[in-house]
Amino acid sequence: MKTVKTPPLATEYWQEHDEFADLVPARSTLDGFAREPGCSTGVDVESLEPGTVLNVRTHNSRYRLRVLDGADRRVLIRGGRVFPETTEVRVAGATAGGSAVKVGWIGEGLRLELSTDLGPVTTSPVEAVTVEAHS
């Protein structure tokens, strides 16, 4: 019987080969993304009741979101250059700018990614998110 050595996990490989650590910024790895401050400071849209209003201030714009269906992450949004009129969108989640997304999350320090009929929209980094009211 032939013995086959399984390859090391990616995290084990990178821990053993730290000469590559400077090639990939920490926030571009899943471990690094999970440690981003915005992954713990923010709002989980999926946990919000319909009618809840969020005010989101990003580096470049201000947005007002009214939850239509939290579980499905559907909201009405208005603000910034992209949404001068109230528009229904789906909150994809928070991203550091790469391909990793914390689904349904709006996190301070991270970018808000939205799904629209015309394609994805990603904001500048969120500076503050507040829950205004539930009506």
C-alpha positions as CSV (number, residue, x, y, z in Angstrom):
1,M,0.0,0.0,0.0
2,K,1.3,3.4,-1.0
3,T,1.3,6.2,1.6
4,V,0.3,9.6,0.3
5,K,1.3,12.7,2.2
6,T,-1.4,15.2,2.3
7,P,-0.4,18.8,1.6
8,P,-0.3,21.2,4.6
9,L,-3.2,23.6,5.2
10,A,-2.6,27.0,3.6
11,T,-2.3,28.7,7.0
12,E,0.3,26.1,8.1
13,Y,2.2,26.7,4.8
14,W,2.3,30.5,5.3
15,Q,3.3,30.2,8.9
16,E,6.3,28.1,7.9
17,H,7.2,30.4,5.0
18,D,7.1,33.9,6.5
19,E,9.4,35.2,3.8
20,F,6.2,35.6,1.8
21,A,4.3,37.5,4.5
22,D,5.1,40.9,2.9
23,L,3.7,39.8,-0.5
24,V,0.1,39.6,0.6
25,P,-1.3,42.3,2.9
26,A,-2.9,40.8,6.0
27,R,-6.3,42.4,5.3
28,S,-6.3,40.5,1.9
29,T,-6.3,37.1,3.7
30,L,-9.4,35.6,5.3
31,D,-7.7,35.6,8.7
32,G,-6.7,39.2,8.3
33,F,-10.2,40.2,7.1
34,A,-11.8,38.5,10.1
35,R,-9.6,40.6,12.3
36,E,-10.6,43.9,10.7
37,P,-12.3,46.2,13.3
38,G,-15.3,46.6,11.0
39,C,-16.0,42.9,11.4
40,S,-17.0,43.5,15.0
41,T,-18.3,47.1,15.0
42,G,-21.4,47.5,12.9
43,V,-24.9,46.3,12.2
44,D,-26.2,42.9,11.0
45,V,-29.0,43.8,8.5
46,E,-30.4,40.2,8.7
47,S,-31.3,40.8,12.4
48,L,-33.3,44.0,11.7
49,E,-37.1,44.2,11.6
50,P,-38.9,45.7,8.6
51,G,-39.1,49.5,8.9
52,T,-35.9,49.9,10.8
53,V,-34.0,53.0,9.6
54,L,-30.2,53.1,9.3
55,N,-28.0,56.1,8.8
56,V,-24.7,55.3,7.2
57,R,-21.9,57.8,6.9
58,T,-19.0,56.8,4.6
59,H,-15.8,58.7,3.8
60,N,-17.5,60.3,0.8
61,S,-21.3,60.2,1.3
62,R,-24.3,59.7,3.6
63,Y,-27.0,57.1,3.1
64,R,-30.3,56.5,4.7
65,L,-31.6,52.9,4.5
66,R,-35.0,51.6,5.4
67,V,-35.2,47.8,5.9
68,L,-37.8,46.1,3.8
69,D,-36.9,42.5,4.7
70,G,-33.9,41.9,7.0
71,A,-33.7,38.2,6.4
72,D,-33.4,38.8,2.7
73,R,-31.2,41.9,3.2
74,R,-33.6,44.1,1.0
75,V,-33.5,47.8,1.8
76,L,-34.6,51.1,0.3
77,I,-31.6,53.4,0.1
78,R,-31.1,57.1,-0.7
79,G,-27.9,59.1,-0.7
80,G,-24.6,59.7,-2.3
81,R,-24.1,60.3,-6.0
82,V,-25.4,56.8,-7.0
83,F,-28.7,56.9,-5.2
84,P,-30.2,60.4,-5.5
85,E,-33.7,58.8,-5.6
86,T,-34.9,56.1,-3.2
87,T,-33.9,52.8,-4.7
88,E,-34.5,49.2,-3.6
89,V,-31.2,47.2,-3.3
90,R,-29.9,44.2,-1.5
91,V,-27.1,44.6,1.1
92,A,-24.4,42.1,0.0
93,G,-22.3,43.0,3.1
94,A,-19.1,44.5,4.3
95,T,-15.8,44.2,2.4
96,A,-12.2,45.4,2.8
97,G,-12.1,45.9,-0.9
98,G,-11.2,42.4,-2.0
99,S,-13.4,39.4,-2.8
100,A,-14.2,38.5,0.9
101,V,-17.6,39.8,2.1
102,K,-19.1,39.6,5.5
103,V,-22.7,38.8,4.3
104,G,-25.4,41.2,5.5
105,W,-23.0,43.3,7.6
106,I,-22.5,47.0,7.6
107,G,-19.2,47.5,9.4
108,E,-17.3,50.6,10.4
109,G,-14.0,50.8,8.6
110,L,-15.2,48.5,5.8
111,R,-16.9,49.3,2.5
112,L,-20.6,48.6,2.1
113,E,-21.3,46.4,-0.9
114,L,-24.8,46.6,-2.4
115,S,-26.5,44.5,-5.2
116,T,-28.5,46.6,-7.6
117,D,-30.4,45.9,-10.8
118,L,-27.5,47.5,-12.7
119,G,-24.8,45.5,-10.8
120,P,-22.8,45.8,-7.6
121,V,-22.1,49.1,-5.9
122,T,-19.3,49.5,-3.3
123,T,-19.1,52.6,-1.1
124,S,-16.1,54.3,0.4
125,P,-15.2,53.0,3.9
126,V,-18.0,53.3,6.5
127,E,-17.2,55.8,9.2
128,A,-20.4,55.4,11.2
129,V,-23.7,53.5,11.2
130,T,-26.6,54.2,13.5
131,V,-30.0,52.7,14.0
132,E,-32.4,55.6,13.9
133,A,-35.8,54.1,14.5
134,H,-38.1,51.2,13.9
135,S,-41.5,52.3,12.5
